[in-house]
């Protein structure tokens, strides 16, 4: 039998506010356990939550970025369940009336065609604490620092059919959240994580199969692996005559398997009701318009601009625009005078290789956009060859620690003696000497053996330590024929 997967994701975006959603406690990462959980976060008797306005603004910003309906009236609810890392015994969330309604986003998986994924809703809620199971033998430790951290939960429609599409969707939401400045996107620190709802059905059948939920995946690669494994597991169960049970599962990347955690709750199990300590949230059209005015150029528009205005190939434009820091670096390099295509080549080539080798983010690159632009300009005006340009780049990278004063590119070219040899007289003398020393090879070149041209050019570059202008060398050798 042929099977089709049906996939939906619930992505939890940790909003980049300095304080929590209902209290003034800090959201900074890395504090000592339980040092940032205040009385409101702990739900102590007599305390009252106060909504963080910046979290509301960020939710609206996301809704506008995906073309969603913004609900001017929304309600906070209590979602009741009992875990050790939820000190109040309930989570403040939004259920029937969220702040962001229906929207959509277009994805392009590595294999396959572009697909529009519907977004059902995006609602504000508070995070729970963190259970740590491997710190003490036989015991679970609880860190409540994360309790009350503002989250925007983005719920997709079940519109994805492959694990690759789900991974592309997760990446796209990650890119968008960073572009509009609502999340730092640090997956390792849990700033963004997702739950995957997966079911399978016979191909061509309209009715959905029973689904399972894979909880708390915080890696693009793990999303793909977990879903692929779960699809294969469900197909194997059904083809063996078994039945899929609605449950919550955990993905173990070390064993590449999903394991059952517990039966999956339904919405009725949470006994939602409006939170009596929080008034309904009412925002104005003016507030929405004000937030709309703060939206930056979004990834798709930026990619289109790179193609239409700068003439970049679609692949280059998509690669650069897919990361806000990379796109910002590229734009600043262009503004400093570099040609777009050369800037793209260096950014995706030499710079990317150095960043990967040194595990450095492009926002922290020791080579600044201005220096990159000057380097490219010196290639284009003939001062540097491709070889000496790489030598200069390496020197700029090494000098990067002292970039507070700014390492001058031209001064470094002079001090390292990297300028191309473009003196006709000097190059002609070197070439004459090589012809005299290699008469047989020159006669072969004169006789039409073109690969001998490469031999002579190589010898000139060797004699000049790579600083000869290759085009000029070619012209002089051909004139000798």
QUIMONOR-V240408 format. One record per backbone hydrogen bond with DSSP energy under -0.5 kcal/mol. NH is the residue of the N-H (numbers start at 1). CO is the residue of the C=O. If there is no record, write none. Layout:
nh co
NH CO
NH CO
//
This chain:
nh co
4 201
5 161
6 199
7 160
8 197
10 195
11 9
11 154
12 10
12 193
13 11
13 152
14 12
14 191
15 13
15 150
16 182
17 15
20 25
21 148
27 18
31 28
35 32
37 34
38 36
42 38
43 39
43 40
44 39
47 44
50 22
52 21
53 51
55 52
56 52
57 53
58 54
59 55
60 56
61 57
62 58
63 59
64 60
65 61
66 62
67 64
68 63
69 102
71 69
71 99
72 70
74 281
75 97
77 93
78 273
79 77
79 91
80 78
80 270
81 79
81 89
83 81
86 83
89 86
91 79
93 77
93 91
100 122
101 69
103 119
104 66
105 117
107 115
115 107
117 105
117 115
118 116
119 103
120 118
120 155
121 155
122 100
123 153
125 151
126 92
127 149
129 85
130 143
132 141
133 131
136 139
139 136
141 132
143 130
144 142
147 144
148 127
149 146
151 125
152 13
153 123
153 151
154 11
154 152
155 121
155 153
156 9
156 154
157 118
159 157
160 7
166 162
167 163
168 164
169 165
170 166
171 167
172 168
173 169
174 170
175 171
176 172
177 173
178 174
179 175
180 176
181 178
182 177
183 177
187 185
190 187
191 186
193 12
194 217
195 10
196 214
197 8
197 195
198 196
198 212
199 6
201 4
203 2
205 202
212 198
213 247
214 196
215 213
215 249
217 194
218 216
223 219
224 220
225 221
226 222
227 223
228 224
229 225
230 226
231 227
232 228
233 229
234 230
235 231
236 232
237 233
238 234
239 235
240 236
241 238
242 237
247 245
248 262
249 213
250 259
251 215
252 257
253 251
256 252
257 252
259 250
261 248
262 248
264 246
269 266
270 266
270 267
271 268
272 267
273 78
275 76
278 275
281 74
282 280
283 72
283 281
288 284
289 285
290 286
291 287
292 288
293 289
294 291
295 292
302 298
303 299
304 300
305 301
306 302
307 303
308 304
309 305
310 305
311 307
312 306
317 313
318 314
319 315
320 316
321 317
322 318
323 320
327 323
328 324
329 325
330 326
331 327
332 328
333 329
334 330
335 331
336 332
337 334
338 333
343 339
344 340
345 341
346 342
347 343
348 344
349 345
351 346
352 346
352 347
353 349
354 350
355 351
356 352
357 353
358 354
359 356
360 355
364 361
365 362
368 366
372 368
373 369
374 370
375 371
376 372
377 373
378 374
379 375
380 376
381 377
382 379
383 378
384 378
389 385
390 386
391 387
392 388
393 389
394 390
395 391
396 392
397 393
398 394
399 395
400 397
401 398
402 399
403 400
405 402
408 406
412 408
413 409
414 410
415 411
416 412
417 414
418 413
419 413
420 383
421 467
422 420
424 422
427 423
428 424
429 425
430 426
431 427
432 428
433 429
434 430
435 431
436 432
437 433
438 434
439 436
442 438
443 439
444 440
445 441
446 442
447 443
448 445
449 444
450 448
452 449
453 450
454 450
455 451
456 452
457 453
458 454
459 455
460 456
461 457
462 458
463 459
464 460
465 462
466 461
467 464
469 421
470 468
473 469
474 470
475 471
476 472
477 473
478 474
479 475
480 476
480 477
481 478
//
